[in-house]
Amino acid sequence: MKNIDHFNLRSFDLNLLVAFDALISEGSVTRAAEKLRIGQPAMSHSLATLRLLLGDDLFVRMGQKMQPTARAQSLAGPIREALHQAQAALKVGLHFDPSTEKRVFRIGVSDEMAQVLLPALMADLAQKAPHIGILTRDLSLATVEQLLSRSEIDVAVGVPYVPQGAFMGERLFEAEACCCFRSDLIGLKGALDDAAYFAGRHAVFSQVGDISGCVGEIYRATGHVLDVGFAAPAFLPLLAVAAQAPLIATVPARIARLYAAKFGLTVGPVPARSGFSSSHMVWASHTEHDVALSWLRACIRACLKDVEGAGGDMSDEGKHFRVD
């Protein structure tokens, strides 16, 4: 996103751009004044100010018409486009028809939500909002505030971030994990109990330089050291590896329900503490009443609820909160 020189813009009356556009359109100070519903002296003053600030005559009289100079002609297109964009921006949130709207929403998603939410969301939008586009960004606890405060995303989904200050949000669901494996590869005879889990070799989720990842770290605190053979910053690679190597992949239960069978994996329980945190949906407070973004958040909730229909708990669904 390009930076805006707010200091210089503050010294320039942006109403002058409106006056310039009216002069270009009408070719007459009198008609431009009538179009803007101001007096002719006020329009003449605006033209004089524009000439002074831009260092050009901008419009010269030729017969009954004010003819734009080359400088004015070069400015006409960009100024008209800027006014169109400003007009569109001011209308945002006043009306939104998903069936006809052409718009791109930007969603920050955790890896879990990239696999669980996005396929369901795109299928839903294809039915009721066929012209809506979705641009996703990778999301982590460390980046959620930055992406939202810079308006690089409209909503963040899947991080364990409790909103505060300029942000609002809701808890989507609590942590729920399981493990996926091939019994023949890990040499398992019978059910996978806690002892077999800790005795096995593991594939875990890690976004840092430590191969033990969040799962290994949490179990280390309970006195168990996992033998981790593979770590990745995404969940599907864990399943892909466990499908061909003697490793136990610990993943969110929602990932396992959707994808374990596709990799030919058996799903089993994990010891009580898995290391996965609760998931939240977060947005900037100033977008709380934006009609389009409220609709998007409702779609996200509905899609996740449908996914949860296969099992799981969303007992905290829809509980908004803000901490100042």
N, C-alpha and C positions, 0 to 999 in steps of 0.2 A: 504494500500500500504506500503510495507516494505521500510525503509529508506536505503539509499546507503551511505557507508562511502567514500565520495568523496576524503577526505584527503589521506587515505591509497591507494585508487585506483590510485590517481594521481602519486604516487611514483612507481607504477608498470606499465611497458610498456605493454599495452594490445596487442601489436604485438607479444609478447612472447606466447600468447595463440594460435595465428595462427600458429606459429612455432611448438608449442607442438602438435597441431592437425595434422600438416603435418608429424611430426615424428611418431606419432601413426599410421597414415594411411600407410606410406611408409616403416617404419622399417629400414630406411637408411638415414644417414645424407646427402649423395650425392643426392639421389632421392628426398628427402624433399626439398633440396635447388633448384633442378631443377623445382619442382612443384611450388615453390614460386618465381621462376625466380630471385634468388639471388645467390651469390657465396657461395661455400662450407665453406670458412672461416667465413663468416657472419652467416651461420647456426650453425657452431660449437660454435661460440661466443654466440648465442642465447641459445644453450643447456647448455653451461657453466653457463650462467646467471640464467637460470631456476633451475639448480642444486643448485646454491648458495642461491637463494631466497626461494626455497621450502625445502632445507635441505635434499635432497635425490638424488641418482644417476639417478633416473627416467628411464634411458635406459642403459643396459649393453650389450656389444658385445657377441654374441654367434654365432660363425661361421661367415657367411656373413650378419647376420641380427642383428639389435639392438633390444633386447628384453626388453619390458617395465617391470619395477618393480611393485610390488603390489601397491605402492603409485601412480605410473603413471596410472595403470589400474583403480584405484578408481577415478582418476581425469578425465579420458577420456570422460565418458558419460556426466557429468555436463559441461565440457568445450565445447564439441561438441554442446550441447543444447544451451548454451549461444551464441555461434557463429551463430547458426541457427536463434535464436531470433534477434540478432543484424542485420543479413542479411535481415530478413523479415522487421524489423523496418525501415531500410534504403530504402527499396523498396516502403514503404507506400507513397501513393500520386502520384506514377509514372504511375500506371495502375490500373484500377478498372472496372470490368465487373459485374454489379449487378446480372446478370442472373446466374452466376456461383460462385460468391464470397461467401465464408463462413466466416462470421465476425459478431461480436457482437458490436452494437452501443449503447452508453450509453447516455440517454436523461434525463435531469432534467426537470420536468414538474410541473406547478402549478396544483391545484386541478381542475380548469376549463379545462385546456388542457388535463388532464388525462381522462376526460370524453368526450371532444369534438374531440381532435386530435387523441388519440391513437387507438380507434376502426377503424377510417378511414385510419390511417397510416398502421395498420397491414393488413387490407383488401387489400390495395394497394400493399404492399410488397409481399403478398402471390401470387400476379399475376406476378410481374416483378422481384422480388428478393427472391425466395423461401427459400434460405439458410441463409438469413440474420436474426439475432436475435436482439431483442431490450430489453435492461435492463434499467428500469426507476428508477429514484430517486425523492423523494419528494423535492420540490423546494420552496423557499421563497426568498423575497428580501434580507434577512439577510444572506443567504447561497450561493447565486449565485456566488459571486467572489471566495469564498473558494473552491467550487466544481470545477469551471473551472480552477483555478490556480493550483490546485493539480491534474488536469487531471482525476478527478473522474467522470466527465461527458464530452461528446463531444460537447454538445450544450444545452443551457437553453431556455425553451419555456414557455412564459406566465407570466413573472414577469414584473412589471413596472420599470425596471432598464434601465437607460440611460447609455450605455457603455462609458467607459473612460479608458485612459491609455493602459493597455495590452489587452483590450477587444474591440470587434467590434459587431455591431448588427443592427437591423432594427425594426421599429415599425410595428406591425402586424395589430392591430386595436385599436380603442378607446373604452372606457368603454360604455357598453350598458346593461341596467338591466330592469327587470320586476318582477312582483310578481306572485306567484302561490298559489291557494287556492281552497277549496271546498265551494261553496256558501252556501250549506245547513248547513255546520258545523259552519261557521262564522256568520250565520244569515243574509246574505246579500240579500237585495231585490233591484234589479236594478244593475246598473254599479258600479264598484269600483272607486270612485273618491278620490281626495286627502283627503277629510275630513274622508271618511270611512277608508282609508289606515292608517291615524294617530290614528284613534279611535280603530283600531283593535289590537289584540295581535300577536306577531311576532316570526318568526324563522329566525335567521340571521347567517351569516358566521363570525366566530371569531377564530383567531389563538393565541389570548392572553388571559389573565385572566379576561378580562372585558366582561361580558355577552352581553353588548350592541353591540359589534362587530364594524366593520368599518361603517356599514350602520347606526347604532344607533348613532355613534360618529359624523358622518357628519351631520345628521339631528339635533342633539343636538345643533350644532353650529348655526343652523337657528332658534332655539327656540322651536323645537319640541322634546319631549322626547318619544321615542318608548317604549311601554310596551312589553319587550322581554321575552318570556316564554321559548325559547330554542335556544341555540347557539352551533355550531359544526364547526370543522376545515375542513369540506368538504361539498359540495353542495347537493349531493344525499340524505344524511340523512335529510336535511331540507325538501326535497320533500316527503320523506317517512313519516316524522312526519306530514306534512301538509295534507297528504292523510287520516290521521286518527284522527287528533286533530284540534280544532278550531284556527288554526294559519295561518298567512300570511307569506309565505316564499319568501324572496327577493333573487333572484339569477341572474347570468348573463343571458341575453336573449338567448345566444347560448345553454345554459343548458336547459332552458325552452323549446326551440323549439325541442330539441332532446328527452327530457325525461318527460315533464309535462303530456302528454297524457298517457304515460305508467303508471303513478300514478293516473290517473283519475282526474287531476287537471285542473282548468280553469286558463288561463293566462291573467293578467291584467297589466295596466301601473303603474308606480311608479312616485311620485313627481320628478321633474327634477334632483335633485342631489341624486345619489344612493350610492356613496361611493366607487364604483369600479374604479380601475385605468386602464390606457391603458396597453396593453400587448406587450411585445417585445420578439424577439428572439436574443440571445446573444451567442457569441463564442469567444474563445481565438484568438487573432490576428495572432498567429503563425500558426493557422490551416486554415487561409483564402484561401490558394491556394491548400490545400489538396483535391485531386480529389474526394476521397470517401466521405469526409465530405461536400464538396460542393454539391455533388449529394444528400446527406441526407437532407441538408437544402432546396434544391429545391423540394424534395419530401414533406417536411413539408409544404412549401408554397402552393404547389399544392393541398394537402389534405385540408388545411384550406380554400383555395379558393373554393373548391368543397362544403365544409360545408357551407360556406357563401352564396352559391348559393340559399340556402333556405331563404335568407334574410340577411340584415345587410350591413355593409360598410367596405371595405378594401381599402379605397382611398389612404392610405399611404403605401400599400403593396410594398415591395421591395426597400424601401428607406434606403440605407445603411448610417450609420454615425458613426463617432468616435470622441470623445472629448479628446484631450490630455491636 
